[in-house]
Amino acid sequence: MTKISDGSSSPAPNRKREIAGIPTRYLAIGAIVVLALWFLFANLDKVKIQFWVFTVTAPLWIALLATLLAGVALGWLLKGRRSK
C-alpha cells in the first residue's frame, strides 16, 4: 500500500516576523506601552475611588496605573497556566 501525503501533517515553516530587524511582538508591546503612558498622563485630575468600606482620593493616573499593573500581573499569571 502506498501512502499519499497532502502535506497537511508537516509543520508550518518557521517564519520570523520582523520590521527593520525588530520582532513585531516587541513593536506591538512598545506601542501599547506608549499609548498607555499617553493615556495615563492625559488624566491627571484627582478622583474619589470608593471601595466597599472606605473612600480614597487620588490622582486618576495612579488609579489607572494600578489597574494596568494588575492586568499585567494577571496576564503573566495566566500565561504560566496556559503553557502547562
PDB file with SEQRES, HELIX, SHEET and CRYST1 records, atoms N, CA, C and O in Angstrom:
SEQRES   1 A   84  MET THR LYS ILE SER ASP GLY SER SER SER PRO ALA PRO          
SEQRES   2 A   84  ASN ARG LYS ARG GLU ILE ALA GLY ILE PRO THR ARG TYR          
SEQRES   3 A   84  LEU ALA ILE GLY ALA ILE VAL VAL LEU ALA LEU TRP PHE          
SEQRES   4 A   84  LEU PHE ALA ASN LEU ASP LYS VAL LYS ILE GLN PHE TRP          
SEQRES   5 A   84  VAL PHE THR VAL THR ALA PRO LEU TRP ILE ALA LEU LEU          
SEQRES   6 A   84  ALA THR LEU LEU ALA GLY VAL ALA LEU GLY TRP LEU LEU          
SEQRES   7 A   84  LYS GLY ARG ARG SER LYS                                      
HELIX    1 AA1 THR A   24  PHE A   41  1                                  18    
HELIX    2 AA2 LEU A   60  ARG A   82  1                                  23    
SHEET    1 AA1 2 GLU A  18  ILE A  19  0                                        
SHEET    2 AA1 2 ILE A  22  PRO A  23 -1                                        
SHEET    1 AA2 2 LYS A  46  GLN A  50  0                                        
SHEET    2 AA2 2 THR A  55  PRO A  59 -1                                        
CRYST1    1.000    1.000    1.000  90.00  90.00  90.00 P 1           1          
ATOM      1  N   MET A   1       0.822  -1.163   0.000  1.00  0.00           N  
ATOM      2  CA  MET A   1       0.000   0.000   0.000  1.00  0.00           C  
ATOM      3  C   MET A   1       0.882   1.247   0.000  1.00  0.00           C  
ATOM      4  O   MET A   1       1.858   1.326   0.745  1.00  0.00           O  
ATOM      5  N   THR A   2       0.534   2.205  -0.829  1.00  0.00           N  
ATOM      6  CA  THR A   2       1.296   3.444  -0.902  1.00  0.00           C  
ATOM      7  C   THR A   2       0.576   4.529  -0.137  1.00  0.00           C  
ATOM      8  O   THR A   2      -0.622   4.756  -0.309  1.00  0.00           O  
ATOM      9  N   LYS A   3       1.330   5.187   0.706  1.00  0.00           N  
ATOM     10  CA  LYS A   3       0.746   6.260   1.495  1.00  0.00           C  
ATOM     11  C   LYS A   3       0.961   7.581   0.768  1.00  0.00           C  
ATOM     12  O   LYS A   3       2.091   7.926   0.423  1.00  0.00           O  
ATOM     13  N   ILE A   4      -0.120   8.320   0.534  1.00  0.00           N  
ATOM     14  CA  ILE A   4      -0.054   9.597  -0.162  1.00  0.00           C  
ATOM     15  C   ILE A   4      -0.268  10.701   0.861  1.00  0.00           C  
ATOM     16  O   ILE A   4      -1.245  10.699   1.608  1.00  0.00           O  
ATOM     17  N   SER A   5       0.662  11.637   0.877  1.00  0.00           N  
ATOM     18  CA  SER A   5       0.574  12.738   1.827  1.00  0.00           C  
ATOM     19  C   SER A   5       0.175  14.004   1.097  1.00  0.00           C  
ATOM     20  O   SER A   5       0.699  14.311   0.026  1.00  0.00           O  
ATOM     21  N   ASP A   6      -0.763  14.738   1.688  1.00  0.00           N  
ATOM     22  CA  ASP A   6      -1.177  16.004   1.087  1.00  0.00           C  
ATOM     23  C   ASP A   6      -0.385  17.177   1.658  1.00  0.00           C  
ATOM     24  O   ASP A   6      -0.635  18.321   1.280  1.00  0.00           O  
ATOM     25  N   GLY A   7       0.558  16.922   2.552  1.00  0.00           N  
ATOM     26  CA  GLY A   7       1.387  17.977   3.118  1.00  0.00           C  
ATOM     27  C   GLY A   7       0.769  18.659   4.321  1.00  0.00           C  
ATOM     28  O   GLY A   7       1.388  19.542   4.914  1.00  0.00           O  
ATOM     29  N   SER A   8      -0.438  18.270   4.690  1.00  0.00           N  
ATOM     30  CA  SER A   8      -1.111  18.952   5.799  1.00  0.00           C  
ATOM     31  C   SER A   8      -0.536  18.549   7.150  1.00  0.00           C  
ATOM     32  O   SER A   8      -0.695  19.284   8.125  1.00  0.00           O  
ATOM     33  N   SER A   9       0.134  17.389   7.232  1.00  0.00           N  
ATOM     34  CA  SER A   9       0.653  16.952   8.515  1.00  0.00           C  
ATOM     35  C   SER A   9       2.037  17.516   8.806  1.00  0.00           C  
ATOM     36  O   SER A   9       2.525  17.384   9.928  1.00  0.00           O  
ATOM     37  N   SER A  10       2.676  18.135   7.833  1.00  0.00           N  
ATOM     38  CA  SER A  10       4.001  18.694   8.083  1.00  0.00           C  
ATOM     39  C   SER A  10       3.867  20.030   8.795  1.00  0.00           C  
ATOM     40  O   SER A  10       2.920  20.775   8.542  1.00  0.00           O  
ATOM     41  N   PRO A  11       4.808  20.341   9.687  1.00  0.00           N  
ATOM     42  CA  PRO A  11       4.708  21.598  10.417  1.00  0.00           C  
ATOM     43  C   PRO A  11       4.917  22.799   9.504  1.00  0.00           C  
ATOM     44  O   PRO A  11       5.610  22.718   8.490  1.00  0.00           O  
ATOM     45  N   ALA A  12       4.306  23.908   9.884  1.00  0.00           N  
ATOM     46  CA  ALA A  12       4.429  25.137   9.101  1.00  0.00           C  
ATOM     47  C   ALA A  12       5.857  25.658   9.211  1.00  0.00           C  
ATOM     48  O   ALA A  12       6.504  25.483  10.244  1.00  0.00           O  
ATOM     49  N   PRO A  13       6.349  26.294   8.158  1.00  0.00           N  
ATOM     50  CA  PRO A  13       7.715  26.826   8.227  1.00  0.00           C  
ATOM     51  C   PRO A  13       7.812  27.919   9.282  1.00  0.00           C  
ATOM     52  O   PRO A  13       6.870  28.681   9.499  1.00  0.00           O  
ATOM     53  N   ASN A  14       8.962  27.981   9.930  1.00  0.00           N  
ATOM     54  CA  ASN A  14       9.177  28.959  10.989  1.00  0.00           C  
ATOM     55  C   ASN A  14       9.574  30.288  10.350  1.00  0.00           C  
ATOM     56  O   ASN A  14      10.739  30.498  10.015  1.00  0.00           O  
ATOM     57  N   ARG A  15       8.614  31.172  10.186  1.00  0.00           N  
ATOM     58  CA  ARG A  15       8.870  32.475   9.591  1.00  0.00           C  
ATOM     59  C   ARG A  15       9.081  33.494  10.694  1.00  0.00           C  
ATOM     60  O   ARG A  15       8.317  33.552  11.658  1.00  0.00           O  
ATOM     61  N   LYS A  16      10.125  34.295  10.542  1.00  0.00           N  
ATOM     62  CA  LYS A  16      10.372  35.364  11.508  1.00  0.00           C  
ATOM     63  C   LYS A  16       9.633  36.591  11.039  1.00  0.00           C  
ATOM     64  O   LYS A  16       9.827  37.052   9.915  1.00  0.00           O  
ATOM     65  N   ARG A  17       8.792  37.118  11.891  1.00  0.00           N  
ATOM     66  CA  ARG A  17       8.042  38.327  11.575  1.00  0.00           C  
ATOM     67  C   ARG A  17       8.750  39.497  12.218  1.00  0.00           C  
ATOM     68  O   ARG A  17       8.691  39.690  13.432  1.00  0.00           O  
ATOM     69  N   GLU A  18       9.421  40.275  11.387  1.00  0.00           N  
ATOM     70  CA  GLU A  18      10.209  41.392  11.872  1.00  0.00           C  
ATOM     71  C   GLU A  18       9.985  42.608  10.998  1.00  0.00           C  
ATOM     72  O   GLU A  18       9.652  42.490   9.819  1.00  0.00           O  
ATOM     73  N   ILE A  19      10.173  43.775  11.587  1.00  0.00           N  
ATOM     74  CA  ILE A  19      10.182  45.030  10.852  1.00  0.00           C  
ATOM     75  C   ILE A  19      11.481  45.721  11.232  1.00  0.00           C  
ATOM     76  O   ILE A  19      11.701  46.032  12.403  1.00  0.00           O  
ATOM     77  N   ALA A  20      12.328  45.958  10.267  1.00  0.00           N  
ATOM     78  CA  ALA A  20      13.642  46.580  10.474  1.00  0.00           C  
ATOM     79  C   ALA A  20      14.463  45.803  11.502  1.00  0.00           C  
ATOM     80  O   ALA A  20      15.191  46.401  12.293  1.00  0.00           O  
ATOM     81  N   GLY A  21      14.351  44.481  11.495  1.00  0.00           N  
ATOM     82  CA  GLY A  21      15.131  43.643  12.394  1.00  0.00           C  
ATOM     83  C   GLY A  21      14.574  43.521  13.796  1.00  0.00           C  
ATOM     84  O   GLY A  21      15.164  42.839  14.634  1.00  0.00           O  
ATOM     85  N   ILE A  22      13.443  44.171  14.073  1.00  0.00           N  
ATOM     86  CA  ILE A  22      12.827  44.111  15.403  1.00  0.00           C  
ATOM     87  C   ILE A  22      11.586  43.228  15.306  1.00  0.00           C  
ATOM     88  O   ILE A  22      10.729  43.465  14.455  1.00  0.00           O  
ATOM     89  N   PRO A  23      11.476  42.214  16.163  1.00  0.00           N  
ATOM     90  CA  PRO A  23      10.287  41.346  16.122  1.00  0.00           C  
ATOM     91  C   PRO A  23       9.003  42.158  16.314  1.00  0.00           C  
ATOM     92  O   PRO A  23       8.954  43.070  17.140  1.00  0.00           O  
ATOM     93  N   THR A  24       7.976  41.821  15.551  1.00  0.00           N  
ATOM     94  CA  THR A  24       6.721  42.571  15.609  1.00  0.00           C  
ATOM     95  C   THR A  24       6.076  42.489  16.988  1.00  0.00           C  
ATOM     96  O   THR A  24       5.325  43.385  17.375  1.00  0.00           O  
ATOM     97  N   ARG A  25       6.359  41.431  17.725  1.00  0.00           N  
ATOM     98  CA  ARG A  25       5.809  41.308  19.076  1.00  0.00           C  
ATOM     99  C   ARG A  25       6.320  42.444  19.959  1.00  0.00           C  
ATOM    100  O   ARG A  25       5.551  43.040  20.714  1.00  0.00           O  
ATOM    101  N   TYR A  26       7.611  42.743  19.866  1.00  0.00           N  
ATOM    102  CA  TYR A  26       8.193  43.830  20.660  1.00  0.00           C  
ATOM    103  C   TYR A  26       7.671  45.183  20.209  1.00  0.00           C  
ATOM    104  O   TYR A  26       7.463  46.075  21.032  1.00  0.00           O  
ATOM    105  N   LEU A  27       7.459  45.341  18.915  1.00  0.00           N  
ATOM    106  CA  LEU A  27       6.899  46.592  18.412  1.00  0.00           C  
ATOM    107  C   LEU A  27       5.480  46.796  18.935  1.00  0.00           C  
ATOM    108  O   LEU A  27       5.112  47.911  19.303  1.00  0.00           O  
ATOM    109  N   ALA A  28       4.683  45.733  18.971  1.00  0.00           N  
ATOM    110  CA  ALA A  28       3.311  45.834  19.480  1.00  0.00           C  
ATOM    111  C   ALA A  28       3.313  46.158  20.974  1.00  0.00           C  
ATOM    112  O   ALA A  28       2.527  46.988  21.430  1.00  0.00           O  
ATOM    113  N   ILE A  29       4.188  45.508  21.733  1.00  0.00           N  
ATOM    114  CA  ILE A  29       4.277  45.789  23.167  1.00  0.00           C  
ATOM    115  C   ILE A  29       4.698  47.233  23.391  1.00  0.00           C  
ATOM    116  O   ILE A  29       4.146  47.913  24.256  1.00  0.00           O  
ATOM    117  N   GLY A  30       5.666  47.705  22.621  1.00  0.00           N  
ATOM    118  CA  GLY A  30       6.122  49.089  22.737  1.00  0.00           C  
ATOM    119  C   GLY A  30       5.014  50.077  22.421  1.00  0.00           C  
ATOM    120  O   GLY A  30       4.871  51.088  23.108  1.00  0.00           O  
ATOM    121  N   ALA A  31       4.226  49.794  21.386  1.00  0.00           N  
ATOM    122  CA  ALA A  31       3.122  50.688  21.020  1.00  0.00           C  
ATOM    123  C   ALA A  31       2.068  50.730  22.121  1.00  0.00           C  
ATOM    124  O   ALA A  31       1.536  51.797  22.426  1.00  0.00           O  
ATOM    125  N   ILE A  32       1.765  49.596  22.714  1.00  0.00           N  
ATOM    126  CA  ILE A  32       0.780  49.545  23.795  1.00  0.00           C  
ATOM    127  C   ILE A  32       1.281  50.310  25.013  1.00  0.00           C  
ATOM    128  O   ILE A  32       0.508  51.024  25.652  1.00  0.00           O  
ATOM    129  N   VAL A  33       2.561  50.174  25.343  1.00  0.00           N  
ATOM    130  CA  VAL A  33       3.131  50.898  26.482  1.00  0.00           C  
ATOM    131  C   VAL A  33       3.077  52.401  26.248  1.00  0.00           C  
ATOM    132  O   VAL A  33       2.715  53.159  27.149  1.00  0.00           O  
ATOM    133  N   VAL A  34       3.438  52.839  25.036  1.00  0.00           N  
ATOM    134  CA  VAL A  34       3.399  54.276  24.718  1.00  0.00           C  
ATOM    135  C   VAL A  34       1.972  54.808  24.817  1.00  0.00           C  
ATOM    136  O   VAL A  34       1.751  55.873  25.393  1.00  0.00           O  
ATOM    137  N   LEU A  35       1.005  54.083  24.263  1.00  0.00           N  
ATOM    138  CA  LEU A  35      -0.395  54.519  24.342  1.00  0.00           C  
ATOM    139  C   LEU A  35      -0.907  54.537  25.781  1.00  0.00           C  
ATOM    140  O   LEU A  35      -1.649  55.442  26.163  1.00  0.00           O  
ATOM    141  N   ALA A  36      -0.519  53.548  26.577  1.00  0.00           N  
ATOM    142  CA  ALA A  36      -0.941  53.510  27.979  1.00  0.00           C  
ATOM    143  C   ALA A  36      -0.364  54.689  28.753  1.00  0.00           C  
ATOM    144  O   ALA A  36      -1.070  55.317  29.543  1.00  0.00           O  
ATOM    145  N   LEU A  37       0.916  54.996  28.531  1.00  0.00           N  
ATOM    146  CA  LEU A  37       1.527  56.147  29.214  1.00  0.00           C  
ATOM    147  C   LEU A  37       0.883  57.451  28.784  1.00  0.00           C  
ATOM    148  O   LEU A  37       0.640  58.330  29.611  1.00  0.00           O  
ATOM    149  N   TRP A  38       0.607  57.578  27.502  1.00  0.00           N  
ATOM    150  CA  TRP A  38      -0.056  58.776  26.979  1.00  0.00           C  
ATOM    151  C   TRP A  38      -1.423  58.950  27.655  1.00  0.00           C  
ATOM    152  O   TRP A  38      -1.782  60.048  28.079  1.00  0.00           O  
ATOM    153  N   PHE A  39      -2.174  57.853  27.747  1.00  0.00           N  
ATOM    154  CA  PHE A  39      -3.495  57.887  28.375  1.00  0.00           C  
ATOM    155  C   PHE A  39      -3.387  58.247  29.855  1.00  0.00           C  
ATOM    156  O   PHE A  39      -4.191  59.022  30.373  1.00  0.00           O  
ATOM    157  N   LEU A  40      -2.375  57.673  30.539  1.00  0.00           N  
ATOM    158  CA  LEU A  40      -2.203  57.959  31.962  1.00  0.00           C  
ATOM    159  C   LEU A  40      -1.930  59.438  32.208  1.00  0.00           C  
ATOM    160  O   LEU A  40      -2.545  60.049  33.082  1.00  0.00           O  
ATOM    161  N   PHE A  41      -1.018  60.008  31.445  1.00  0.00           N  
ATOM    162  CA  PHE A  41      -0.640  61.390  31.686  1.00  0.00           C  
ATOM    163  C   PHE A  41      -1.624  62.397  31.107  1.00  0.00           C  
ATOM    164  O   PHE A  41      -1.500  63.596  31.359  1.00  0.00           O  
ATOM    165  N   ALA A  42      -2.590  61.932  30.343  1.00  0.00           N  
ATOM    166  CA  ALA A  42      -3.667  62.804  29.883  1.00  0.00           C  
ATOM    167  C   ALA A  42      -4.775  62.904  30.934  1.00  0.00           C  
ATOM    168  O   ALA A  42      -5.686  63.722  30.805  1.00  0.00           O  
ATOM    169  N   ASN A  43      -4.695  62.072  31.973  1.00  0.00           N  
ATOM    170  CA  ASN A  43      -5.720  62.036  33.016  1.00  0.00           C  
ATOM    171  C   ASN A  43      -5.071  62.303  34.371  1.00  0.00           C  
ATOM    172  O   ASN A  43      -4.822  61.376  35.141  1.00  0.00           O  
ATOM    173  N   LEU A  44      -4.800  63.572  34.657  1.00  0.00           N  
ATOM    174  CA  LEU A  44      -4.100  63.941  35.874  1.00  0.00           C  
ATOM    175  C   LEU A  44      -5.019  64.475  36.968  1.00  0.00           C  
ATOM    176  O   LEU A  44      -4.537  64.830  38.043  1.00  0.00           O  
ATOM    177  N   ASP A  45      -6.317  64.542  36.729  1.00  0.00           N  
ATOM    178  CA  ASP A  45      -7.261  65.062  37.721  1.00  0.00           C  
ATOM    179  C   ASP A  45      -7.341  64.131  38.932  1.00  0.00           C  
ATOM    180  O   ASP A  45      -7.023  62.945  38.843  1.00  0.00           O  
ATOM    181  N   LYS A  46      -7.769  64.687  40.055  1.00  0.00           N  
ATOM    182  CA  LYS A  46      -7.989  63.874  41.261  1.00  0.00           C  
ATOM    183  C   LYS A  46      -9.397  63.290  41.221  1.00  0.00           C  
ATOM    184  O   LYS A  46     -10.343  63.949  40.787  1.00  0.00           O  
ATOM    185  N   VAL A  47      -9.521  62.064  41.672  1.00  0.00           N  
ATOM    186  CA  VAL A  47     -10.815  61.387  41.695  1.00  0.00           C  
ATOM    187  C   VAL A  47     -11.003  60.709  43.050  1.00  0.00           C  
ATOM    188  O   VAL A  47     -10.038  60.425  43.759  1.00  0.00           O  
ATOM    189  N   LYS A  48     -12.252  60.460  43.389  1.00  0.00           N  
ATOM    190  CA  LYS A  48     -12.576  59.680  44.583  1.00  0.00           C  
ATOM    191  C   LYS A  48     -12.805  58.244  44.149  1.00  0.00           C  
ATOM    192  O   LYS A  48     -13.604  57.973  43.253  1.00  0.00           O  
ATOM    193  N   ILE A  49     -12.106  57.342  44.784  1.00  0.00           N  
ATOM    194  CA  ILE A  49     -12.244  55.915  44.488  1.00  0.00           C  
ATOM    195  C   ILE A  49     -12.893  55.274  45.697  1.00  0.00           C  
ATOM    196  O   ILE A  49     -12.342  55.300  46.798  1.00  0.00           O  
ATOM    197  N   GLN A  50     -14.059  54.702  45.488  1.00  0.00           N  
ATOM    198  CA  GLN A  50     -14.807  54.119  46.594  1.00  0.00           C  
ATOM    199  C   GLN A  50     -14.666  52.610  46.583  1.00  0.00           C  
ATOM    200  O   GLN A  50     -15.032  51.932  45.623  1.00  0.00           O  
ATOM    201  N   PHE A  51     -14.125  52.105  47.679  1.00  0.00           N  
ATOM    202  CA  PHE A  51     -14.069  50.667  47.898  1.00  0.00           C  
ATOM    203  C   PHE A  51     -15.286  50.299  48.733  1.00  0.00           C  
ATOM    204  O   PHE A  51     -16.122  51.160  49.005  1.00  0.00           O  
ATOM    205  N   TRP A  52     -15.403  49.071  49.137  1.00  0.00           N  
ATOM    206  CA  TRP A  52     -16.581  48.655  49.889  1.00  0.00           C  
ATOM    207  C   TRP A  52     -16.689  49.385  51.219  1.00  0.00           C  
ATOM    208  O   TRP A  52     -17.787  49.763  51.626  1.00  0.00           O  
ATOM    209  N   VAL A  53     -15.573  49.588  51.899  1.00  0.00           N  
ATOM    210  CA  VAL A  53     -15.599  50.114  53.252  1.00  0.00           C  
ATOM    211  C   VAL A  53     -15.122  51.566  53.333  1.00  0.00           C  
ATOM    212  O   VAL A  53     -15.587  52.309  54.197  1.00  0.00           O  
ATOM    213  N   PHE A  54     -14.221  51.982  52.468  1.00  0.00           N  
ATOM    214  CA  PHE A  54     -13.632  53.315  52.586  1.00  0.00           C  
ATOM    215  C   PHE A  54     -13.513  53.980  51.210  1.00  0.00           C  
ATOM    216  O   PHE A  54     -13.682  53.339  50.173  1.00  0.00           O  
ATOM    217  N   THR A  55     -13.223  55.266  51.233  1.00  0.00           N  
ATOM    218  CA  THR A  55     -13.055  56.056  50.020  1.00  0.00           C  
ATOM    219  C   THR A  55     -11.677  56.707  50.035  1.00  0.00           C  
ATOM    220  O   THR A  55     -11.224  57.210  51.063  1.00  0.00           O  
ATOM    221  N   VAL A  56     -11.019  56.689  48.878  1.00  0.00           N  
ATOM    222  CA  VAL A  56      -9.684  57.261  48.742  1.00  0.00           C  
ATOM    223  C   VAL A  56      -9.735  58.331  47.666  1.00  0.00           C  
ATOM    224  O   VAL A  56     -10.386  58.146  46.638  1.00  0.00           O  
ATOM    225  N   THR A  57      -9.052  59.454  47.892  1.00  0.00           N  
ATOM    226  CA  THR A  57      -8.893  60.475  46.863  1.00  0.00           C  
ATOM    227  C   THR A  57      -7.465  60.389  46.345  1.00  0.00           C  
ATOM    228  O   THR A  57      -6.512  60.476  47.118  1.00  0.00           O  
ATOM    229  N   ALA A  58      -7.320  60.218  45.033  1.00  0.00           N  
ATOM    230  CA  ALA A  58      -6.001  60.076  44.427  1.00  0.00           C  
ATOM    231  C   ALA A  58      -6.054  60.582  42.992  1.00  0.00           C  
ATOM    232  O   ALA A  58      -7.131  60.674  42.403  1.00  0.00           O  
ATOM    233  N   PRO A  59      -4.892  60.910  42.429  1.00  0.00           N  
ATOM    234  CA  PRO A  59      -4.874  61.271  41.016  1.00  0.00           C  
ATOM    235  C   PRO A  59      -5.352  60.096  40.156  1.00  0.00           C  
ATOM    236  O   PRO A  59      -5.050  58.937  40.441  1.00  0.00           O  
ATOM    237  N   LEU A  60      -6.088  60.415  39.120  1.00  0.00           N  
ATOM    238  CA  LEU A  60      -6.636  59.369  38.260  1.00  0.00           C  
ATOM    239  C   LEU A  60      -5.541  58.521  37.637  1.00  0.00           C  
ATOM    240  O   LEU A  60      -5.730  57.321  37.437  1.00  0.00           O  
ATOM    241  N   TRP A  61      -4.393  59.126  37.325  1.00  0.00           N  
ATOM    242  CA  TRP A  61      -3.334  58.354  36.678  1.00  0.00           C  
ATOM    243  C   TRP A  61      -2.812  57.251  37.589  1.00  0.00           C  
ATOM    244  O   TRP A  61      -2.383  56.203  37.106  1.00  0.00           O  
ATOM    245  N   ILE A  62      -2.844  57.472  38.900  1.00  0.00           N  
ATOM    246  CA  ILE A  62      -2.400  56.415  39.824  1.00  0.00           C  
ATOM    247  C   ILE A  62      -3.389  55.251  39.808  1.00  0.00           C  
ATOM    248  O   ILE A  62      -2.985  54.088  39.807  1.00  0.00           O  
ATOM    249  N   ALA A  63      -4.679  55.567  39.795  1.00  0.00           N  
ATOM    250  CA  ALA A  63      -5.691  54.506  39.724  1.00  0.00           C  
ATOM    251  C   ALA A  63      -5.573  53.734  38.417  1.00  0.00           C  
ATOM    252  O   ALA A  63      -5.678  52.508  38.404  1.00  0.00           O  
ATOM    253  N   LEU A  64      -5.356  54.449  37.318  1.00  0.00           N  
ATOM    254  CA  LEU A  64      -5.209  53.778  36.020  1.00  0.00           C  
ATOM    255  C   LEU A  64      -3.942  52.937  35.974  1.00  0.00           C  
ATOM    256  O   LEU A  64      -3.953  51.824  35.449  1.00  0.00           O  
ATOM    257  N   LEU A  65      -2.846  53.467  36.523  1.00  0.00           N  
ATOM    258  CA  LEU A  65      -1.594  52.715  36.552  1.00  0.00           C  
ATOM    259  C   LEU A  65      -1.735  51.454  37.393  1.00  0.00           C  
ATOM    260  O   LEU A  65      -1.233  50.397  37.013  1.00  0.00           O  
ATOM    261  N   ALA A  66      -2.414  51.558  38.533  1.00  0.00           N  
ATOM    262  CA  ALA A  66      -2.641  50.383  39.382  1.00  0.00           C  
ATOM    263  C   ALA A  66      -3.471  49.330  38.642  1.00  0.00           C  
ATOM    264  O   ALA A  66      -3.204  48.133  38.748  1.00  0.00           O  
ATOM    265  N   THR A  67      -4.469  49.782  37.901  1.00  0.00           N  
ATOM    266  CA  THR A  67      -5.288  48.857  37.127  1.00  0.00           C  
ATOM    267  C   THR A  67      -4.471  48.196  36.017  1.00  0.00           C  
ATOM    268  O   THR A  67      -4.597  46.996  35.773  1.00  0.00           O  
ATOM    269  N   LEU A  68      -3.638  48.987  35.354  1.00  0.00           N  
ATOM    270  CA  LEU A  68      -2.769  48.446  34.305  1.00  0.00           C  
ATOM    271  C   LEU A  68      -1.817  47.401  34.867  1.00  0.00           C  
ATOM    272  O   LEU A  68      -1.652  46.330  34.284  1.00  0.00           O  
ATOM    273  N   LEU A  69      -1.192  47.706  35.994  1.00  0.00           N  
ATOM    274  CA  LEU A  69      -0.263  46.753  36.605  1.00  0.00           C  
ATOM    275  C   LEU A  69      -0.971  45.481  37.071  1.00  0.00           C  
ATOM    276  O   LEU A  69      -0.414  44.388  36.970  1.00  0.00           O  
ATOM    277  N   ALA A  70      -2.194  45.620  37.579  1.00  0.00           N  
ATOM    278  CA  ALA A  70      -2.967  44.440  37.978  1.00  0.00           C  
ATOM    279  C   ALA A  70      -3.278  43.575  36.752  1.00  0.00           C  
ATOM    280  O   ALA A  70      -3.233  42.347  36.829  1.00  0.00           O  
ATOM    281  N   GLY A  71      -3.590  44.213  35.630  1.00  0.00           N  
ATOM    282  CA  GLY A  71      -3.852  43.468  34.403  1.00  0.00           C  
ATOM    283  C   GLY A  71      -2.624  42.761  33.877  1.00  0.00           C  
ATOM    284  O   GLY A  71      -2.706  41.624  33.412  1.00  0.00           O  
ATOM    285  N   VAL A  72      -1.474  43.434  33.948  1.00  0.00           N  
ATOM    286  CA  VAL A  72      -0.220  42.808  33.514  1.00  0.00           C  
ATOM    287  C   VAL A  72       0.099  41.607  34.402  1.00  0.00           C  
ATOM    288  O   VAL A  72       0.483  40.548  33.906  1.00  0.00           O  
ATOM    289  N   ALA A  73      -0.060  41.772  35.714  1.00  0.00           N  
ATOM    290  CA  ALA A  73       0.208  40.672  36.635  1.00  0.00           C  
ATOM    291  C   ALA A  73      -0.734  39.496  36.382  1.00  0.00           C  
ATOM    292  O   ALA A  73      -0.309  38.341  36.402  1.00  0.00           O  
ATOM    293  N   LEU A  74      -1.998  39.787  36.146  1.00  0.00           N  
ATOM    294  CA  LEU A  74      -2.966  38.725  35.863  1.00  0.00           C  
ATOM    295  C   LEU A  74      -2.623  38.008  34.557  1.00  0.00           C  
ATOM    296  O   LEU A  74      -2.694  36.781  34.482  1.00  0.00           O  
ATOM    297  N   GLY A  75      -2.256  38.767  33.541  1.00  0.00           N  
ATOM    298  CA  GLY A  75      -1.849  38.154  32.269  1.00  0.00           C  
ATOM    299  C   GLY A  75      -0.621  37.284  32.431  1.00  0.00           C  
ATOM    300  O   GLY A  75      -0.543  36.205  31.845  1.00  0.00           O  
ATOM    301  N   TRP A  76       0.350  37.745  33.227  1.00  0.00           N  
ATOM    302  CA  TRP A  76       1.559  36.966  33.457  1.00  0.00           C  
ATOM    303  C   TRP A  76       1.231  35.664  34.190  1.00  0.00           C  
ATOM    304  O   TRP A  76       1.769  34.607  33.860  1.00  0.00           O  
ATOM    305  N   LEU A  77       0.347  35.749  35.186  1.00  0.00           N  
ATOM    306  CA  LEU A  77      -0.035  34.544  35.927  1.00  0.00           C  
ATOM    307  C   LEU A  77      -0.796  33.567  35.047  1.00  0.00           C  
ATOM    308  O   LEU A  77      -0.560  32.361  35.124  1.00  0.00           O  
ATOM    309  N   LEU A  78      -1.697  34.056  34.219  1.00  0.00           N  
ATOM    310  CA  LEU A  78      -2.470  33.187  33.338  1.00  0.00           C  
ATOM    311  C   LEU A  78      -1.612  32.598  32.233  1.00  0.00           C  
ATOM    312  O   LEU A  78      -1.887  31.492  31.768  1.00  0.00           O  
ATOM    313  N   LYS A  79      -0.586  33.303  31.803  1.00  0.00           N  
ATOM    314  CA  LYS A  79       0.331  32.773  30.786  1.00  0.00           C  
ATOM    315  C   LYS A  79       1.019  31.521  31.304  1.00  0.00           C  
ATOM    316  O   LYS A  79       1.223  30.569  30.552  1.00  0.00           O  
ATOM    317  N   GLY A  80       1.378  31.514  32.583  1.00  0.00           N  
ATOM    318  CA  GLY A  80       2.008  30.351  33.186  1.00  0.00           C  
ATOM    319  C   GLY A  80       1.096  29.142  33.192  1.00  0.00           C  
ATOM    320  O   GLY A  80       1.563  28.015  33.027  1.00  0.00           O  
ATOM    321  N   ARG A  81      -0.200  29.356  33.379  1.00  0.00           N  
ATOM    322  CA  ARG A  81      -1.158  28.252  33.357  1.00  0.00           C  
ATOM    323  C   ARG A  81      -1.341  27.700  31.963  1.00  0.00           C  
ATOM    324  O   ARG A  81      -1.503  26.492  31.792  1.00  0.00           O  
ATOM    325  N   ARG A  82      -1.318  28.576  30.946  1.00  0.00           N  
ATOM    326  CA  ARG A  82      -1.573  28.156  29.571  1.00  0.00           C  
ATOM    327  C   ARG A  82      -0.464  27.275  29.042  1.00  0.00           C  
ATOM    328  O   ARG A  82      -0.734  26.373  28.249  1.00  0.00           O  
ATOM    329  N   SER A  83       0.792  27.505  29.455  1.00  0.00           N  
ATOM    330  CA  SER A  83       1.911  26.761  28.905  1.00  0.00           C  
ATOM    331  C   SER A  83       2.032  25.365  29.497  1.00  0.00           C  
ATOM    332  O   SER A  83       2.802  24.553  28.985  1.00  0.00           O  
ATOM    333  N   LYS A  84       1.289  25.060  30.564  1.00  0.00           N  
ATOM    334  CA  LYS A  84       1.380  23.729  31.185  1.00  0.00           C  
ATOM    335  C   LYS A  84       0.535  22.722  30.489  1.00  0.00           C  
ATOM    336  O   LYS A  84       0.504  21.558  30.890  1.00  0.00           O  
TER     337      LYS A  84                                                      
END                                                                             
